[in-house]
Amino acid sequence: MDITSLTLTQTLNNLKNKVFSEEELNKAYVERAKALNPALNVYISLLEPYKGLPMAIKDVLVTKDIRTTAGSKILEDFVPPYDATAVDKLLANNISIIGKTNCDEFAMGSSGENSAYGDTKNPWNPDKVPGGSSSGSAAGVAADTCLFALGTDTGGSIRQPASLCGVVGLKSTYGLVSRWGLIAYGSSLDTIGPITKSVEDASIVLSWIAGEDNKDSTCSGSYKHNEDKIKKGIKGLKVGVTKAHMGEGLDEGVRRTIQTALNKLEDLGANLVEVDLPHSKYALAAYYILATSEASSNLARYDGIRFGGERELFGDEVKRRIMLGTFSLSVGYYDDYFAKAAKVRRLINQDFQKAFEKCDVIASPTSPIVAWDRGAKIDDPLAMYLLDIYTITANLAGIPGISVPAGFSEKLPVGLQLLGPHWSEETLLRVAYNYEQETEWHMAKPDLQNLMSKI
């Protein structure tokens, strides 16, 4: 048995039946992570746990006595004195931390190429990007170097790399998971969520990390994993599809793959209905004004006094977003940019409310293209930003979303995105689970034997 290929659900069952021990489990994952990390650059910090369930944490979540860099040289020597609430809740569920995963600096990026510690490679093809900013978390799960991982999603940074790496990525309703201990990018947009090998795994992990926290005033609600409910069929559920998500700008191979996925949902008894999100065409502009404005405020603390280092150590992308955000908030431009973007955000939220009166979930591609060549878009930030077109609306509206493997195009993974109303995680997971179980894509694994032989 290849222990590291098992899902969390399978692993828990095998541990319960004493097929292998926690020590054997951790040893297998540590050995694999050590063997693959030189080639994939998944981890900034790699540890050696010997008990518990070995999982990985995106390096923007603080971990007590474990270096936390946020992918930046400014925090190269930062060792936090406490754990983020999400991490603390995981530790209470017998979790061990195998490592802190690589990410775009301060979670700013869509490709995993903006880290001060080198770019992460896609396990399906190391010449391709894994997506970002949760690049290391998605690549680490895809390569079976951890049982599951935590990522963060400000504009798609869990769902997009999950799509490009062929794994499951869940962005929860804003406020369901505490942000205490998260190094903030855009505080009104940031969410913490699981990247896993299966949909049921995502449900289990979400139940561990969700719930109120008196350290985060925006955190409320709860989620409990209910195996029977997510495994219930989807006959009669209405799945919304918008023409804007299946039209211009979508790669033809991705379009065919998603259309096949929609047909499968129909075969399972769901009803496809057309919905309209008229203001989504303004989402990209609104998002990059709001997110960068919040970033310019959040990153002002890195002034060389509190954390050491100097602002000059910021990477190009972080500097670009700070300058854009500072401009949007400046006197004389606030009303023209930030205030208007906030109004667009409200309209997008209203669009979703109207759409969900007609359907239970909305289905779309997660990314308009499959993983692209490393270096191909790094010097064209506008082209990079356009790749978030299908994911950012969920963050602007604060609704949950999930990306589940839906097939391949050009021998690279394609993700199906499902969006739902606020607090509808159970329904999203139910649709995703039923689709997953009736398709084979979640069982596909990248062939890493050649890569390991070259190390």
N, C-alpha and C positions, 0 to 999 in steps of 0.2 A: 504494500500500500504506500502510495506517495502522500504522506501526511499533509504536505503543504498545498496539495491540489484541492483539499476538501473545503467545503463551505463552513461557515460558522455553525449552522444548524447541524451538519454532519459531524463536525468536530465535537460539539457538545454531546451528541449521542454516543460517539465513540469514547469520550472521556467517562461518561456515565456508565458505560458497559465495560470500562477498563480494558479497552482494546489497546490503548497506549496511555502513557502518563503525561502529565503536564511538563515534566522535565524533558521527555522525549519530543514533545510537541515544540517546545521552545528551542531545543537544540537543532531540530530540523529547519525551523524558520531562520534561526541565526546563521546557520551554515549557508543556506541558500541566499540570504540577504548579503552576506559577506562576499559570496562568490560573484553575485551579479552587480553589486553596487559600483565597482570600478568601471563597468561598461555602461550602465544605465544612469548612474548618478541620482538615484532615488533619495538617498538619505544625506542630510547635512551632518547629523549626529546619529551614530549607530550604537546601540546598547546590546547587552547580553543578558536578558532575563532568563530565569530558570524555572519559574512557576507562573501560573495565571495564563490568560489567553493573549498571545502576542499580537498587538495591534500597533499601528503607526499613527502619529499625530502631525498634522501640518504645522510647520515651524512658525506659525503666527499665533499659536495658542501657548500660553505660558505653562511651564512645567517646573515644579519645585525641584531645585538642585540639578536641573538638566538644562543645558544651554539652550536659549531661545533666540534666534537671530532675525526672524522674519525675512530671511533671504537677503539681509543687508549687512554691509561691513560696519555700519554704525553700531549694530548690536552684536558684533562678533564675539564679545566677551561677556554678554549679559546672561547671568544665571539667576532666574527669578526665585524669590523666597516663598512662593505659594503656587498652587495649581489653579488653572482655570476651572470654573464650576463644571463644565462638561467633562473635563479630565477627571476631576474629583469624583463625579458620579460614575464614571467608568471604573475607576479604581475600586469603588465600593461593590462592583460586580465582577470582581476577580480578574481584572485586566492587567496585563503586563505591557509595558511600553518597550517595543523593540527599537524604536528610533523616531527622530524628528525629520519629517520629509521636506525635501527641497520644494521651493515655490518661487514664483515671481516676487521680486522685492516688494515688501509691504502689500502683497497680494494684488499687485498692479500688473496685469498682463494676461494674454490669452494663449500663450504658447509655451510657457515654461522656460523661456530664453532670457528672462530679465533678472535672474538670480545672480547675486554677487559670488556665488559658489559654483558657477558653471551651469549649463542648461541640462535639463533632464531629457533622456531619450525615450522614444516610444518603444515598448517591448515588441510590438508587431513589426516594426521596422526602425532600427536605431537611427536611420537617416531622416526620419520624420519627427515632428514635434509631438508631444503627448497631450497638448492643450494646457491651459492654465486658468487660474493661477495655482490650483491644487494639483500641479503636475506630478510631484513626487508621490502624493497619496494615490492618485489614479494609476500611475505606472507601477507603483509598489504592489497594489492589489492585483493588477493584471498579470504581473510577473510572479505572483504567489510568494512575495517576500514578506508578507504580513497577512494575518487572518482577515483583517479589515482595517480601514483607516478613517480618520476624521479629516474633513476638508472644510473650507469656508466658501460661501457663495455670495458675492456682492452684485454680480451681473451675469452669473452663469458659471462661476469658477469651480463648482462641483459637477454640474451637469455636462458642461462642454468637454472637460478632460475625461470624464467617465465615458462619454460618447466616443471620443477619439481613441480611447484605450480598450473599449469593449467590455466595460463593467457597469455596475449599477451605481447611480449617484442620486441622492435625495436631498433636495432643498426643502426645508420645512417652512411652515407659516412663520412670518416674522414674529418673534416673541415667544415661540414655543420652546426654544432652546436658549438658555441664558448666554449672553455675550460677555459675562464677567470673565476677565482673563484673556479675552481676545484682543490682540493688538489691532486697533481699529483702522479700517480704510474709510468706508462710508457708513457712519453709525446708524443711519436710518435705513440702510440697505443690507448690511452684513447679516448673514445667517450661518450657523454651524450645522453640519450634517454628515451623515455616513456615506462612505464609498465602500461598496461591498461586492461579493462574488455572486450574490443572489438577492432577489427581492425580499424573501423572507428574512434574510440576514439584516437587510436595511430596516425592516420593521422591528426586529429585536433590538438593534443598536439604538434606534430612535427612542424606544421605550426606556432604555437605560439613561439617555441624556436629556430627555424632555422634562418639563415641569417648572413650576414657579421657583424663583430664587430671590431672596430679599436683598441681594447685592445688585440686582438688575431690575429696575422699576418697569422696564418694558416687557418683562418676561411674565407670561401667564399661560393658563391652559395645561393640559397634560395629554399623554398618549400612552396607551397600554397595548402591547402586542396581543392580538387575539387571532390565533391560528385559524379558527373556524371561519371568522369573518373575512379575512383576506383570501381564503381559499374558496369562498362562496363564488358561484358562477356570476357572469356579467350579463346574462340574458335580460334584455329590456333596458339596459343602461343606454343613455344617449351620449355619444361621443361627438363633440363639435369639431368641425374642420373649417378653417378659414382659407379662402383662395389666396390671400396674401402670403401665407406660409408655404404654399405649394407652387408659387409662380416665379417671377423674375428673380434672378440671383441665386436660385437653387440649382446645385449641380445635378445633372440629369441622372447619374447613377444613384445619388442619394434620393432623388425624387422617386425613382422606380422602387427602391428599397422601402421607402416609407409608404408608398401606395400599396405595396404588398402587405405591409404591416396593418394598414387600415382595413384591407380586405380580410385579413385574419381576424381582426376584432369583429367584423361583421359575421364571419363564420361562427364565432363564439356566441353570437346572439345579440351583440350590441347594435344599436341603430345609429348610423352616421347622419348628422344634421349639419347644415351649413350655418356658420355664425360669422358675425362681422365684428372686427376690432378696428374701427375707422381711424383711431388716433395712434395706432401702433406705428404708423409711418413717421411719427415725430419722436418715437421713444428713444432712438439712439442719441439724438441731439440733446433731449432732456436729461437722459441718464448721464452723459458725460459732462454736463454742466453741474448737475446735482452731486454726483459722486466726487468729482474733482474739487468742488467747493468744500465738501465735507473733509476730503483728504487734506486740503491745504490747512484747514483748521486743526485736524487731528495730528498732523505731522509737525506742527509748530513747536511741539514739546522737544523735538530732537534738535536742540539748539547748542549742543556741546556741553551743557551744564549738568543735566540730570543723568544722562546715560553715557557721557564721554563721547569721543569721536567728534567729527565736524560735519556740517551740512554738505561740505564739498564731497563727502563720501557717498551721497545719494547717486543712484544710477540715472541714466538719461531719461528713462520712462517716468520715474518718480519725479524728477525735476520738471518734466513736461507737464505732468498732471498738477503739480503744485502751482506752477505758473498759470495754467489755465483756470484753476479754481480760484486763485487769488485775483485774477482779472475779473472773473464772473461776480465776485463779491465786492469789488472795489466801488468806491463812490462814483456815481455817474453811470455805472453799468449794471448795478444790482437789479434794478427794475426791468432792464432790457433782457437780462439773461437769467439770473437765478429765480426771480419772481415768476417769470413766464414759464420756466421749466417746471416750477412747483405746480402751476396751474395745469400744465400738460399732464403731469403725474396724476392729478385728481381726475382728469378726463379719462385717462387710461384705466384707472381703477373703476370708474363708472362703466366703461366699455365692458370690462370683465363681468361686472355685476349683471349687466343686461344679458350678456352671452350665457351666463350660467343659469339664467331663467329658462333657457332653451335646452341646456345640456348638463350632464353631470361632470364631464371632464372635457378638456380640449386637447387634441392630439396634433403634433407637428414634428418636423425634424428638430433635433437638438442643435445641430450645426449645419450650415448650408453646404459645407464641403467636408471631405474626410481629412485626415491628418496630412498636412502639407510639408514640404521639404524644410528642414532646419535652415534658418538664415534667409528664406525666401521673402519673408514679409517684415523682418525685424526693422528695416529701414523705411518702412511705409506704415506709420502708425494708423492712418485713416483706413487703410485696407484691413489692418488687424482689428480695428474697432468694429468694422462691419460684420465680422464673424460672430459678434454677440447678438445679432439682430433678433434671433428667436428666443433668447433666454432673458434679456434684460427687462422685458415687460413684467415678468413675475416678481422681480425685485422691486420695481417701481410700485406695483400694486400690493406687495407683501404677501402674495399667495404662494402655496406650495407647488413644487414641480419635481418630477422624477425623470431621469433618463435611463432607459433599459435597452440592452443590446437588441438590434433589429435586423442584423445581417451585415453584408460586406459590399463594398464598391472599391474597385481597384485593389482588391485583397486587403483592404483596411476596414476597420469596424465603422458601423453607422448606428447612431442612437435614435430611438423613438422617444420624444418628449411628451409627457402627459402633465397637464396643468389642471388644478382644481380650485374651488372656492376656498376662502380662509377656513382653516381647521378641518380640511377634508382629506387628511393624510390616509385615513383608513380606506376611503374609496379609491384614491390614487394607487395605493399599494395593491388593492384588490384587482383593479384593471391590469396593472403591471404584472402581477403574479400570474393571472390567468393567461395573459399573452405569453409570458416567459415559459410557462409549463407546456404550451402547445407549439413551441418553436424550439429549435436546437441551438440558437445562437449563444445562449448563456453558457453552453458547455464547451464552446470553442476556446482554445488556449494558444497563445503565441508559441512558436517553436524557438526555444532559446538554447537548444543544444549546441548549435554552431557558435552562438555568441559565447557560451560558457567555455567552449573548447579553445577559443582564441584568447581567453584571459590568462 
